[in-house]
Amino acid sequence: MPMTIKNKRRLTTIFATHFPKKLRFKVITFSVLLVALYVLLQDTNYLRYVNSYVEDNDQQNKKLNKIFEIEPFMLTKSSLNTTQNQNITSTKHTEESNENSTLPKPSSISTNDTQNSELSKTFFRRVAFVKVHKAGSSTAQNIFLRYGESRNLTFVISRVRDHQFDNVISLQSSLNNDNILPPPPNRTFDILCCHVLYDNEAFHKYMPIDTAYIGIVREPFDQFLSTLNYFRPSHILKDIIAENKVLKYLQYPTHYENGLPYRWSYTNNRMAVEFGFPSSLFHHYSEEDSMNYLSKLDKEFQFVIVMEYFTESVVMMRRILGWTIKDVLYLRKNTARKSYLFVDNTNRYLYERFAKLDYDLYNFFYRRLWSQIQKEGLDFHLELLYFDRLREGVEDYCILKAHHSKGYYVESSKWSTSFTVTQKDCEYLNMHEISFVKKIRYRQYDYLE
């Protein structure tokens, strides 16, 4: 009913009749106080959260910087006018993202902010990295190449051979005198990060005792598909006669792998091959023996990167090695398409039946990664947020602006002193691994071939 003059007068009469003057004053005063209290609360953060007030990205970032004491990233004076707006994005940065992983990310992470004092006291200058094929290893390798080259460290480099890439030491064996060059006079090896099969005894023969051992794994079915796309193995894509060759292979993998030496195959539990699993397990699988070998690897490796959680892994690795934020910056490398024409994820179970060693390996270090992260507490996740945003800014700078700017200046934070990303840094971040290894070969031995 519309509020007419007559209705207003009627309401006024009722109010005056039923509410004495003193009570009327109290009601009006109380109403004014309620309005004032609402306005006061509306200006605070309390009602912003109660009312689910959603801020834009700039406001969110400013608030996070203040709460977490994260310093803003700044370019040098010559390029301040082109400072980018940096948003909070997903922390899953991989060479080839896996959107349908069979293992979900744990939802419950401890918020205990107690720091692991052992990690902060540890520093590793030397690293042996098991570079697994098609597992994001080129992106990880660049971190170790840059770290060693910037400090004039000595790398394990392959001997020059015909029809062999410089980034490969061996695809079928571990380190030996026939496939690597000796270190330069009066030097010892500091960094190993080229392709070679892991063998604990062989690695320790050449790498000093204070070396940190780092590996990398990837969800096995995705690693298998990427291998098919890259290597185009003939025993599958040429020899099998069927409308869908890969599906046929997955139905009878042991038949098509038969007669092919397991170390020469890129599709028979290849990650387990490169981590040096005993040869007997490739012929007769034993869960107990597989777990025993994984327990051995657990003692030998300081850390194993999980490609699907590459950024989380890099932040965790930085803490274990005692390196700086700048040391572990990276740009994604060898990024390939996410889907393949061969088969799809509905066929994953077929590969799980066959690649039991690879799945044992992946699941073991997947659980270990999240166990290590959980022990770090809340501070790890704050550093992860900081690093992820910083890394994206550096990537954009190196790709879009480095050629006409003096540098990308990063102010100090809780996790890092201030530093500048230079054009040379960007050159190293972008450098292809074969070119990088050739550069190191020339520095160490004064020749390229």
N, C-alpha and C positions, 0 to 999 in steps of 0.2 A: 504494500500500500504506500503510495507516495506521501511524503512528509509535507502536509499542507500547513498553513498558518494556524488553522483551527486545531490540528493535531498537536502542533507544538505547544499551543496554549494549554491543551488538556494535559499533556505530559508535565508541563511546568506546575500546574495546579496539583497534580497527584504527588509530585516530588515535594512541594511545599507542605502538603497536608500530612504525609506519612513520615517526613524527615524533619525533626526540629532543627532550629537554626544552628545549634552547636554541632549536631550530628552531620548536618549538611556541610559545615566547614571542614569536619574531619574527613568526610568522603572525598571532597574536592582536593584537600591537601594530600591525602593518600594516593589519589589518582595522579596528581602532579609528580609525586615522588616515584611512582611506578614508571611514568614516562621518562623521567630523568635517569632512573637506573637502567632502563632499556637502552637509552641513547649512550650512556657510559659504557655499558657492556658491548654494545654494537661496535665501539671503537677499539675493542681489545681483541686479542687472538682467540679468546674463549669462544665468542659467538661465531667466529670464522670457522672454527672446527665443528661446533654444534650444528651450524646451519649448512655444513658441507660446502663452504665457500671455496670455489676452485679458482686459483690464481693462474695467470698466464706464465709462460716459461721464464720470462725475465724476472718476475717476482719470485718464482720458486727458486731460481738460481741464486738470487740475492739473499734469500732467507737461508738456504743451505750453506752459502759461504759464511754467513754470520754464525749460524749454529755450530757448524763443524770446523770453524776457524780455517776455512779453505781460502787461500789467497786467489784473487782473480788472475787469469792469465793475461799478460800484456805483451804487445808487440813493441819493438823499439820505436823511438820517436818518429822515425821516417815513415812508419806504416801504422801509426796509431789510428789514423782516419779509417783504416779498413779492418779494424778489429772485428772479429766474427762473434755472432751470438752463438754461445755454446749451450746446447741442450743436454739434458740427462737422457741417455739412451740405453738400450740393452747392453749387457756386459758380455754377450756371446758374440765374439768376433773370431771367426774361423776362416780358413782358406776356402772351405766348402761347407756351408752350414748344414746341420742335420736337424731338420724340423720334426722328424718322426722317429727319434731315438727310442729304442725299446726300453731304455732305462730312464725313468723320470728323475729330474733334479730333486734332491732331498728338500723338503719344505721346511723342516725344523732345523734351524742353525742356532747354536748357542749364542746368546748375547752377553755371555760373560766377558768382560772387558779386561780380564787379567792377561797380561802379556807373557809370552813364552820367553823367559830371559835367556835361554840357551840360544835361540835363533839370533837375538840381537848381538850376541857376543861372537858369533861365528862369521868368519870371512874366508871365502874360497877364491883364490886367484887363478887356479887351474881347473879346467873342465874337460871331461870326456863325454861327448854327446852321441848317443846312439840315434843316428838319423834314419828313421824308418820311412820307407817309400810311401808316398801318397797319404801322409798322415799329418800334414801341416808342418813338416819338418824344415822346409825351405824358409818359412817365416821365422821359425825358432832359430835356425842356423845363422841367420843374419845377425841376431843378437850376439852370438858368440864370435862371429867374424869381426863385427865392429868393436866389441870389447877388446879382443886381442890385438887387432890392428892399431887401435888408438893408443895402446900401451906398449907397442913394439914387442909383443909376446911371440913365442915360437910355436908354430902350428905343425901338426903332423900332416905331411904332404905326400901324395902318391908319386911313385916314379913315373916318368913319361913313357907311355905305351901307345902303340897304334890302336885306333878305334876305341879309345877309352877317354871318357870325360874327366876333366881335372877335378871335379867334385866327387869322384868315385875312387876309393882305394881298392875295394874288392866287393863283388856282389855274391861271391860263393865262399869266402874264407875270411878269417880274422887277420889282425895285423901280423906281419912277418917281415923279415929283412928283404924279401924279394919284391914286396909291393909298396914299401915306403922308403923315403929318403932319410938318411940319418940327420940328426939335428946339426945345425951349423956349429963350428968349433966353439968350445967353452959355453955351450947352451944346452938346456934340457927342454923337452917338450912341455908346453903349457896348455895348448888347446887342441883337442881332437873333435872335429865336427863334420867330417866328410863320410860318405857312405862306406860302411864296412860292417861285417857281422860281429856281434859282441861275443867275446870270450874273456872271462875274468882273468885267466892266467896270462893271455896274450896282452890284454890291455895293461895289466900291472907291470908287465915286462918293459913297457915303453913309457908309461905315464908315472910321474912321481907319486909317492904315497899320499900326499896331501891333495890329491885330485878329487873333485866332486863329480859324481856320476849322475848324468841326467839322461832320461829317455823320453819318448813320446809315443802315445797310442791314439787310436781312432776307433770309433764304432766299426767292428769288422765288416759288416755287410756294405757299409758306405765306402770303406777302404777298398773292398773288392770291386765295387762298381767303378770307383775312380781309377783303379788299376786297369780295368778293361778299357775304359775310355782313353787312357794314356798310352798303355803299352800294346794294346790290341793283340793279346796272346794268340798265336796261331793254333795251339791245340784246342782252342775253344772257337774262335771266330773264323777259322779256315777249315780245320779238320772235321768239325761236326757238321753233318748234313741234316738239317732240320729247319723248319720254318722259323722257330725261335731257338737259336743255338745256345744262348745263355740259359734259358729255362731247361733245355735238354741237359746241359752240363750240371745244373743244380740238382736235377733229379738223380743223376748217376755220377757224382763227382769223382769217386774213387776209381771208376772205370776209365775216365778220361785223364786222370792224373797218373794212372798206372804206367810204369816204364819211364816216367819223367823224374829224374833225381829231384828230391824235395828242395834242395838248395838252389836249383835252377828254375824252380817254378815261382811265379809271382802270385799264384792264386791258391796255393796249398798252405794255409796258415802262415802267410808271409811275415806277419809281425812277429810271430813266435820264432820263425827262422832267424830273423835279424836280432832277436833278443837271445839267441843261442840256446834254445831249448834242446834237450838231448835228442839225438837222431832216433832213438828207439820209440819215442812218443809219436813220431810222424807215421810209424808203421803199425803200432799197437797202442792206442790211447789208454791211459790209466789216469783217472782223476786224482788218485793219491799221489802218483809220481809227478803229475802236473803241479799240484799244490805244493809239493816238496820243493820243486824247482822255483816256484814263485816265492816261497819263503826265503830261499837263497837270494833271489833278486832283491827282495825287500831289504835285506841286510846290506847289499852291495850298492844300491842306488839311493842317493840322497833325495832324489825327486824324479817323478815321471809326469810329464805334461799330458793332459787329456784334451785332445783337439777341440771337442765340442764345447769345452769351457776354457778356451785358450787364454782369455784375459785374466780370469781367475787364476789359472795356472801360472801365468807370468808374474803376477803380483806375489803369489806364494813362493815361487822360485826366487824372486828378488830377495825376499826375506830370508830364505834359507842360505843363499849365497852371500848375503851381506852386501849386495851391489846397490848402486844408486838408481833412482827413478829414470834418469837419463840413459843409464846403461841398458835398460830393458825396453825402451821404446821400440816400436816396430810398425812397419807398414805391411798390409796383407800382400802375400806373393803367390803366384801360380794359381790364382783363383779360377776355378772352372765352373761350368754350369751345374745347377743343383739337381737336375733330373736327367735321366738317361732313357734311351729307347729300348735298352736290352730287356729289363724287367723292372718291376716296381716293388714297393715296400711290402706288398702282400706275399712276396716270395722270400722274404727275409728268413722265415723259419726254416726253409730248405738249407740255407747257408749255415744257420746255427747248428743244424744237425751234423754238418761236415766240419766246420772250422771251430772245433771244440777248444783247441789250444789258444787260438786267437781270442775267443770269448772268455776263457779263463783269465788270460792276460789282461784284457780290457776291464773286465768286471773287478778284478783284484785292485788295479791301480785307480779305477774309478772310485771305489770305496775308500781307498787310502787318501786320495786327494781331498775328499770331503771330510774325512777324519782329521787331516792336517789343518784344513781351514777352520773347522769347528774349534780347535784348540786355540786359535788366534783371537777369537772373540770379536766383539763389535768393531774394534779398531781396524780389523782387516777389511770389513765391508765399507768403512768410510774411506780407506785408502783406495779400494777398488773403484768407488764412485769418482774419487779425485783423478785416479790414473786413467780411467776410461774416457773421461771428458778431455783430459789433457792430451791423450794419445790421438783422439779425433782432431783436435786443433792442430797438432803437429802434422798429422797426415794431410790435412787441407793446406797447411802452410807449405809443406814440401812439394805438393803436387801443383798448387795454384800460384804461389807467391814467391817462392825462394829465389827465383831467377832475377827478381827486381826488388829485393828487400835485403837489408843488412843482417837481419836475424830475427828469430822469434824468442822473445825474452819471457822466461817463466819465473815469477817471484817465488820466494821461499815458502815452504808449507811445513806442516807437521812431519811430513815424510820425506822432505827433500830440501836441500839448500837451493838457492836461486841458480839458474843456469840459462844459457842461450843456445838454441838450436840454430846452427850456422848452415850456410849453403853446402859446406863440406859434409856436415852431418847428414843433410838431405841426400847428397850424392851417395853416401855409404848406405843409407836406409833404402835407397832405390836400386842399388847396384845388384845385378844378377849374380847368382852364386858362382857361376863358372868364371865370370870376369873378376870377381872378388878373389877367388882362389888363385887365379893367374897373377893378380897383383901381389898377393902374398908370396907366391912362388918366386917372383922376380926380386922382391925385397930380401928374401932369405937366401936365395941361391944365385941371383944375378942372371937368371935366364928364364925364358918362357917355355922353351921346348927342347 
